[in-house]
Structures are given as C-alpha cells and as structure tokens.
Amino acid sequence: MKRVNIIGHSYDSFLCEQLRRKEIYADYYSVDDLARFDYECHLLLLDLRENEQVSWAETAIRKLHKSTLILVLIDRQQLKIQSVQQLIGQHAWDYHTAPFEIDRLVRLMGHALGVIRIRLQCSDSHRHSPASKVKSEVIIKSPAMLELAKNVQRAAPTDIPILVRGESGTGKELIAKKIHNQSGRSFGPFVVVNCGSLTSGVVQSELFGHEKGSFTGAVNQHKGKISQANNGTLFLDEVGDLPLDQQVNLLRFLQEGTFDSVGGTTPQSSNVRIVAATHIDLEEAIELGNFRLDLFYRLNGITIELPPLRERKEDIIPLASHFCQKYAKEYSVGECKLSKEAYYAMMQHEWAGNVRELINRIRRAVLLCENSMIQIQDLELEETIVQPCFAQGLKTIKDEVEKHALVTAIQKHNGKMDIVANDLQISRATLYRLIDKHEIYAV
C-alpha cells in the first residue's frame, strides 16, 4: 500500500482523489490540527500553496523522524520567496510546482516511496543480522520470554487477531509493535488506541472518525483510528476498558469490515490487522456483563501471555544492565554500573510495576548515583528489603493500594465519577466495578 501524509491549510479533495486513483492513499492533516499527526511517518507532502508564511512548516519538520522524506508542493511564484527557498534547500527531498501534473507528481512520490522501501529493507536486514540477534538475547534470558518470542515470530506474518494479556507495565505495546514489525504490514501504519482513556461520548469519533459539522465543535473532518490504520496494524490497548455500549460498533467492524463515521451517510471500509491488549480478566468481565463474549472471540484469535517480571527473574539483571547503559548514554554521564548490593536488592524486589517500574528506578538511579556506581539507595529499594511486607501476599497489597487510590480520587473530586475515572485513567464501567469489588459505599 502506497501512502503519503499531507499537511496543508485547506483540504484539496481533487489532489487526494487523483492520488487515490493512482493507488496512493493520502492522510490529510490541517495546519491548525496537528495534535493527531504521526511524526514517525515515512513520506510527508507539505502543501505550501497560497501561503507566504512557512514558520509552521519549520516547526513540524523539527518534530519529524530523521528518516522521513519531505516533498513540497508550492505555487510557481513562491520560488521567489526566500523563506520558501530556504525550507526547500534545507529540508526537502524534492518539490513540485502548481498547477501540478498528477502523473509527474505520482512519479515523484513513487520514487520517494521506492527509496523508503529500500531503507526499510536495509533496516530490516540489520535488525535480523547476527549482531542484532546477540543484542536481543542479552536482554531476554528467561525460558518464558524466549518461548513468547517464538510464538510472536510464528503468529506475526499472519493476519490472525492477537490478544496480548499481562499486568500493567509488562510491555504489551512493545510486543504489539514487534508483531507489526515482523508482519507483512510493517510498511503500513501502527496506530494505537488507548481504550482505557476514552469516555463513551468520544469513542465513536476516535475509532470511526466524524464528518465536518456532525456535532458541536466538529469544525473539520476527522479520520478515525481505524481509517488511519488502513493496511497496517490497529493496536487496541486496554480493550477491556472499552465502554460496553461502544463494543457493539467495534464488533460490527470486525465482523463486516465496514463502519460508519459520525455524521457519515455511506459505510466505509479499512483493511487492518487487530492486536488487542488487556490487564484485566476478560472472562470475569464477561461474567459480570462488562464485556461482550462475541467480541472476545473476535479478538482472541491467538493469546500471548506476558508473564510479570517477578516470574522471570532471569531477565531482571540483563534488563537493568541494558537500561543502565541506555540512560547513561542518553544523559551523557559516562559509564554506569550496578553494585553487587544493588543486584541482590533487585532480585529480592517484587516489581509490582513490572518492567515499567524497573525502567523508572534505573533512569532515576543513573542520575542520582555517585562515582558511576548505582547503590541500593539510588534505586530506593531499602524499604523493600528491611520490611517483609510481602509476607502479606502480593494480591492483598495490590488490593489495598487499589482501594486507597479509589477512595483518595473520589474524595478529591467530591464523588464526580466522570472526573474520577479520567483521573485514574479508567473507564466509568471499570470504576464502578472496582467500587463494588472494594465495597466503597460512602466516602
């Protein structure tokens, strides 16, 4: 699939339609609405026509991935403007003047996409070279993760839906990206939807998009995540938190391959591979009536279970050493090592926050340690060793922390559940389920 991202001041339906007829699919973004733009894109067309001010383009370019190829579309007279000349000279891979010749523009884009394809192939060859394999083996030592890597390698080339299950912080999104990169869709987009952060009122617009004027505040047409992921991978993170009343719309798309945008009059389609992830027990959610059984079957083509860090202790030290080197280099603090005492403390720690917690502790310790040696106090693990609090059992501690967070948030926001759910980054359905679980009736 040939794709190009376009940024401009006004949507050019003729340009996008002509490109589509040549099998180049354009994702258009307005200059005034770049919050949703993916700066990791491969090919970008900057539409500067009828604009003398290009400062916005300079700002966008600074955020782009260094390998992004930039094409510029301008009016012929704009070549006399110094700022436009500088932008083309410093950043553009090529440019085209209007009125454009569609065949010439398509050839230009085709050449650029060919260069991108070669770059990606070279990058993929490097990723699978013996040296890169050795590097990954250093980080992953446990039998559970080695077996997981094999399962990913087997499932990734297919289009079967994959459900990634595991506690928060275990790296579910990293696994989803690995699946995408090892699939035939690696040249397409990888689009993330955080279902846990979406309220019922915005789910449909975020997933399926909306038409201009379809509701108050819809000043522009918006392409939903499903359209953005066309010919790529759609990652539904924390899918268990998707509001129940919106699950049926997602199910329809998974069954029929079509969807309706908000305010749209004709069904649309998108060719996506679904990878979903959750930290909750979906079978329990189904029993409680919070998740649809038919949707579960649609998402659960293959299940990949991510074990918590405490169950794969062989990975703790390799991961810690890897991130120690990574952040020492990033923060320019020279070589940084972990003391033997720090090693022991890390092996004794329960890692309730999993790999995410490990990363946060190592990153902080790299900055705080003295003489380039990370000690126990730099990791802030003293209390973990001194107080045998885990004799209570991890589930008990987790429940106590969860209940405390709920009570604190409800008190803080005076029982306004929409705000409480947003503050805790969970759906209202999940919030009420947790309230019932912990029997929080009056706060």
C-alpha positions, 0 to 999 in steps of 0.5 A: 500500500502506497501512502503519503501524509499531507499537511496543508491549510485547506483540504484539496479533495481533487489532489487526494482523489487523483492520488487515490486513483493512482493507488496512493492513499493520502492522510490529510492533516490541517495546519491548525490540527496537528495534535493527531499527526504521526511524526514517525511517518515515512513520506510527508507532502507539505502543501505550501500553496497560497501561503507566504508564511512557512514558520509552521512548516519549520516547526513540524519538520523539527518534530519529524523522524530523521528518516522521513522524506519531505516533498513540497508542493508550492505555487510557481511564484513562491520560488521567489520567496526566500523563506520558501527557498530556504525550507526547500534547500534545507529540508526537502527531498524534492518539490513540485510546482502548481498547477501540478501534473498528477502523473509527474507528481505520482512519479515523484512520490513513487520514487520517494516511496521506492527509496523508503522501501529500500531503507526499510529493507536495509533496516530490516536486514540489520535488525535480523543480522547476527549482531542484532540477534546477540543484542536481543538475547542479552536482554531476554534470558528467561525460558518464558520470554524466549518461548513468547518470542517464538510464538510472536515470530510464528503468529506475526506474518499472519493476519490472525487477531492477537490478544496480548494479556499481562499486568500493567507495565509488562510491555504489551505495546512493545510486543504489539509493535514487534508483531507489526514489525515482523508482519507483512504490514510493517510498511503500513501504519501502527496506530494505537488506541488507548481504550482505557482513556476514552469516555463513551461520548468520544469513542465513536469519533476516535475509532470511526472518525466524524464528518465536518459539522456532525456535532458541536465543535466538529469544525473539520473532518476527522479520520478515525483510528481505524481509517488511519490504520488502513493496511497496517496494524490497529493496536487496541490497548486496554480493550477491556476498558472499552465502554460496553455500549461502544463494543457493539460498533467495534464488533460490527467492524470486525465482523463486516469490515465496514463502519460508519463515521459520525455524521457519515451517510455511506459505510466505509471500509479499512483493511487492518490487522487487530492486536488487542491488549488487556490487564484485566480478566476478560472472562470475569468481565464477561461474567459480570456483563462488562464485556461482550463474549462475541467480541472476545472471540473476535479478538482472541484469535491467538493469546500471548501471555506476558508473564510479570517480571517477578516470574522471570527473574532471569531477565531482571539483571540483563534488563537493568544492565541494558537500561543502565547503559541506555540512560547513561548514554542518553544523559551523557554521564559516562559509564554506569554500573550496578553494585553487587548490593544493588543486584541482590536488592533487585532480585529480592524486589517484587516489581509490582510495576513490572518492567515499567517500574524497573525502567523508572528506578534505573533512569532515576538511579543513573542520575542520582548515583555517585562515582558511576556506581548505582547503590541500593539507595539510588534505586530506593529499594531499602524499604523493600528489603528491611520490611517483609511486607510481602509476607502479606501476599502480593494480591492483598497489597495490590488490593489495598493500594487499589482501594486507597487510590479509589477512595483518595480520587473520589474524595478529591473530586467530591464523588464526580465519577466522570472526573474520577475515572479520567483521573485514574485513567479508567473507564466509568464501567471499570470504576464502578466495578472496582467500587463494588469489588472494594465495597466503597459505599460512602466516602 
